[in-house]
Amino acid sequence: MPSVQDRVVAVTARVLQLDESEIKLEQNFSADLGAESVQSIELVANFEEEFGIEMEEDAALSVDTVASAVEFITKVCEEQGVAV
Amino acid sequence: MSVADRRKDHPLIDTTEPNLLEETFDYSLPPLIKFDGPMVETIDGEQITFDPNAAVKRDIHITDTTFRDGQQARPPYSIDQMVHIFDLMAKLGGPQGVIRQTEFFLYTKNDRETLDRCRDLGHDFPECTGWIRAVKGDFRLVKEAGLKETGMLTSCSDYHIFNKLKFKSRQECMDSYCEVVDAAFEAGIRPRCHLEDITRADWDGFVMPFVDRLMRMSEQVADELSVKIRICDTMGFGLHYPGVELPRSVPKMVYKLNQECGVPSSRLEWHGHNDFHRVHANGATAWLYGCDALNGTLFGFGERTGNPPIEGAIMEYIALKGSLCGIQTEVITELAEYMRSIGLPIPENYPFVGKHFNTTRAGIHAGGLRSDERIYNICDTTALLGRPPRVALTDKSGADGVALWVNDFFGLKGDERISKIKVHKLARWVMDQYEVEGRMTAISDEELEQKTEELMPVYWEKFKGVAV
């Protein structure tokens, strides 16, 4: 099974229409990867769908880098009993 | 004192709790108008102070000319239309008569039938009054109609006296007007002299001598016949701020008539026009400086650019008095809908009744509305006007705007409300309309409903109860 990090990178690449190889953990979704307002919402929605979780809106939208998204999603999966 | 000497320190008063200034912005009413000192005007070299709080305690009120000046700006209303508008106006002004009077033409059979049918409704307010030319024979019409008061033209600028009415002198003009006033007294009818074009008139040379004479004539008759003065800013030249010279100064005009000519506030009325966008401010200013009646028309329809809008005066009245005083504000919406239905256009951004008067388009504003509607709504327009704040979706609306529209559409409140994450497909469709399709117009409610059903089928089924 792919890791949380691999799945986050895959979703990010798909939503932002990037090549997975262009995405680095330390990159900021908006400043480095060019996510605009609606794309930020789409990222969160697609992460929810990918992992089968529900994320609190304000907390999810305050996540700014790929690494912090991996960390945040891992924590939510644990809280909601979703195996990753 | 120099600017440097006037400088003060203004230290931050830090707090973790917001101060929403709710004594003024209590949201259930239009924001209250509060005064923290007198208004000062220099008149003939003397500083005169006016107490606005005392002014607010006077019996200020609104009078209507929708059927007279209002009708001069459009094709005639039918009798049924006027009777319906009159009925709604009575409800709007309430039992305390905040809308105190309305005036009617009396010249045709239709005019007189309209008047009879309006009075047959049995409302205490607005009282029906007449409007006639300054012609002695016309009082027969007023008397036959059983009216106690009528307006009559007494134009007072030299533009009118010499160039329009062709009098040979001011004396001849004044004598002619006063003959008609005498005829009114003889007929037992109170004359309301409409001092037309007063903001272009010679005050020392004609206006005040004429009003002095009218007041002396009034002393000879019973109180209920004494002359009322309508201050008519016929061309919209009036200015409301202090320091302006006569004849354009609203404060000075009202003061001179009230204090120097001795016209009581209860017999002074302001009638304005909107040629320079000053119509409402001038009317409200007249209230504050000593004039009890503010004459206007529904939605400001009137000759050329129109008159003080009555719905604006209603909101100002509530804001000054601090309570509804029996006014049924929701009737404003009913009147607007009726006016539209009979072919009177109301611009979409027109205050209180325009289709989009409380619609926000910017996403950042929609985000504010979503968290607390007070942030971008003027007052509780849902309760006062039956008009909840809305968003119109464009490329500037963002996911916040889309979420607000969806929640309003489904009627969801509090914890039930759908987060913007759940509307992402609809938000994407909206953005693509502009970024991909090159759209240049706002998206209609009908389009959004259709797309919501298509892109949010689970929510559609849950809240619209329709299987998909």
Interface residues (C-beta under 8 A of the other chain):
Chain A: S37 V38 I41 E42 V44 A45 E48 M55 E57 A60
Chain B: G363 G398 A399 S419 K420 I421 K422 V423 H424 A427 R428 M431
